[in-house]
Amino acid sequence: MAKKLLLPIFLLFTVNVVFAQRFDGGILAGYNATQVEGDTYKGYNKPGIVAGAYVETDIAPAIFAAMEIKFAQKGARKKVTEKDPEKYIMRLNYVEMPVYFAFRTNERGAVIGGLSTGFLLSGKEFNNYGEFPEEDQNPFNKIDLQPLIGFQFDFLDNVKADLRFAFSVLPIRGKPVNTNYYWQNNQFNNVITLALYYQIGQR
């Protein structure tokens, strides 16, 4: 009988602890500068939008934990020049769920670190002739796993800026069977994100 009661008691205790915590939250919007490691191009040339919502809670005087759910555009873009007019664009759309901890370095700033899981909504590639035909398409993996590190700065009472760096630890796509002009090795997302966070309600 005692063993049967342990699980309900534990669940009740957990719920009480969770609801006893103060959670703050709001919305976020920003910009991704992205590239893909493993292709033949360099540079954060593919811009993308980021938008979503977040919640956070203090777990110690100088430490808080946070979770987000957001839409994020990633991918790669080749710079087109007169000498090399061949176009290449990779467009990847994800729903992401980052979870991270933050350490407050002062009243306004915090260093953050965590892990983001991305779920692929769509992945397309384009060249001078438009979207790649079906026979030339190579599927992307559905899950993107990215450790992240960054910095947050509160510059208004309800608004903070977030700058972070993230790099995939799982390939977004494996090495091609035959190396081609734009794809040579396992591919990984490499992302710099700058976003504004607006907290709903007062701190």
C-alpha positions in Angstrom: 0.0 0.0 0.0 2.8 2.4 0.9 4.5 1.9 -2.5 1.2 2.6 -4.3 1.0 5.9 -2.5 4.5 7.0 -3.3 3.9 8.0 -6.9 0.8 10.2 -6.3 2.5 11.9 -3.3 5.7 12.5 -5.4 3.6 14.0 -8.3 1.6 16.2 -5.9 4.8 17.4 -4.3 6.3 18.2 -7.7 3.2 20.1 -8.9 3.3 22.1 -5.7 6.9 23.0 -6.1 6.4 24.0 -9.7 3.4 26.2 -9.0 5.2 27.8 -6.0 7.9 29.1 -8.4 7.4 32.5 -10.0 7.5 32.2 -13.8 8.1 35.2 -16.0 7.5 35.1 -19.7 7.0 37.0 -22.9 7.6 37.1 -26.6 10.8 37.3 -28.7 11.7 38.3 -32.2 15.0 38.6 -34.0 17.4 37.7 -36.8 19.5 34.7 -37.6 22.8 34.9 -39.6 23.5 31.4 -40.7 25.8 29.2 -42.7 26.2 25.4 -43.2 29.4 23.7 -42.4 30.1 20.9 -44.9 29.2 22.8 -48.1 31.7 24.6 -50.3 30.7 28.1 -49.2 31.8 30.2 -46.3 30.2 33.2 -44.5 27.0 33.9 -42.6 25.3 34.9 -45.8 21.8 33.4 -45.2 19.6 35.7 -43.2 16.5 34.4 -41.4 13.8 35.5 -38.9 13.3 34.2 -35.4 10.0 34.6 -33.5 8.4 32.9 -30.6 7.7 32.9 -26.8 9.7 32.2 -23.7 9.3 31.5 -19.9 11.9 31.8 -17.2 12.2 31.3 -13.5 14.8 32.1 -10.8 16.4 29.0 -9.3 19.1 30.8 -7.2 19.8 34.5 -6.5 22.2 34.8 -9.5 20.9 31.9 -11.7 17.7 31.5 -13.7 16.4 28.8 -16.1 14.5 29.4 -19.3 12.7 27.6 -22.1 11.6 28.9 -25.5 9.5 27.7 -28.4 10.1 29.6 -31.6 10.1 29.5 -35.4 13.6 29.9 -36.9 14.9 30.1 -40.4 18.3 28.7 -41.2 20.3 27.6 -44.2 23.1 28.7 -46.6 23.5 31.2 -49.5 26.3 31.5 -52.0 27.4 35.0 -52.9 26.9 35.6 -56.6 29.6 37.6 -58.5 30.3 38.5 -62.1 33.0 35.9 -62.2 30.8 33.2 -60.6 27.1 33.8 -61.4 26.0 30.4 -60.2 23.3 30.8 -57.5 22.8 28.4 -54.6 20.4 28.9 -51.7 19.4 26.4 -48.9 16.3 27.3 -46.9 15.5 25.4 -43.7 12.6 26.2 -41.5 12.5 24.8 -37.9 10.4 24.9 -34.8 12.9 25.1 -32.0 12.7 24.4 -28.2 15.8 25.8 -26.5 16.4 25.1 -22.8 19.1 27.0 -21.0 20.5 28.3 -17.7 21.7 31.8 -17.2 24.2 33.3 -14.7 23.8 36.9 -13.9 27.1 38.7 -14.1 25.6 42.0 -12.8 22.2 43.7 -12.5 21.8 44.0 -16.3 23.8 41.2 -17.8 23.8 37.4 -17.9 25.8 34.6 -19.6 23.6 31.8 -20.9 24.3 28.2 -22.0 22.0 25.3 -23.0 20.7 23.1 -25.6 18.2 23.7 -28.5 16.2 20.9 -30.2 14.9 21.8 -33.6 12.2 20.1 -35.6 12.4 20.5 -39.4 9.3 21.9 -41.0 10.7 22.3 -44.5 14.0 22.1 -46.4 14.5 23.4 -50.0 17.4 24.2 -52.3 17.5 26.6 -55.2 19.9 27.4 -58.1 19.6 29.6 -61.2 16.8 27.5 -62.5 14.7 27.6 -59.4 14.0 24.9 -56.9 16.0 21.7 -57.3 14.1 19.0 -59.3 12.9 16.0 -57.4 15.7 13.8 -58.8 18.3 16.2 -57.4 16.8 16.6 -54.0 18.5 15.0 -51.0 16.4 14.9 -47.8 17.4 16.6 -44.5 17.3 15.0 -41.1 14.2 15.9 -39.1 16.0 16.7 -35.9 18.6 19.4 -35.3 20.4 19.4 -31.9 22.4 22.5 -31.1 24.4 23.4 -27.9 24.2 27.2 -27.4 26.1 29.9 -25.6 25.5 33.6 -25.4 24.8 36.8 -23.5 21.7 38.7 -22.4 21.5 42.4 -21.6 18.5 44.1 -19.9 18.5 47.6 -21.4 14.9 48.4 -20.4 12.7 47.2 -17.6 10.8 44.8 -19.8 13.1 44.4 -22.8 16.4 42.6 -23.1 18.7 41.8 -26.0 20.0 38.3 -26.6 23.1 37.4 -28.6 23.9 33.7 -29.0 25.9 31.2 -31.0 24.8 27.7 -31.8 26.3 24.8 -33.7 24.7 21.5 -34.6 26.2 18.3 -33.0 24.1 16.1 -35.2 24.4 16.4 -39.0 21.5 18.0 -40.7 22.4 15.8 -43.6 25.0 13.2 -44.2 27.9 13.1 -46.6 26.8 12.7 -50.2 27.5 9.5 -52.1 29.3 11.5 -54.8 30.9 14.8 -53.9 29.5 17.6 -55.9 30.1 21.3 -56.4 28.1 22.5 -53.4 28.2 19.6 -50.9 31.3 17.7 -49.8 30.9 16.4 -46.2 28.3 16.0 -43.4 26.4 19.2 -43.0 25.8 21.2 -39.8 24.0 24.4 -39.0 26.1 27.2 -37.7 24.0 30.1 -36.4 24.4 33.5 -34.8 21.2 34.9 -33.4 20.4 38.4 -32.2 16.9 38.8 -30.7 14.9 41.1 -28.5 12.8 39.7 -25.6 9.8 41.5 -24.3 8.5 40.4 -20.9 4.8 40.6 -20.5 4.0 42.2 -17.1 6.4 43.8 -14.6 9.5 42.2 -13.2 
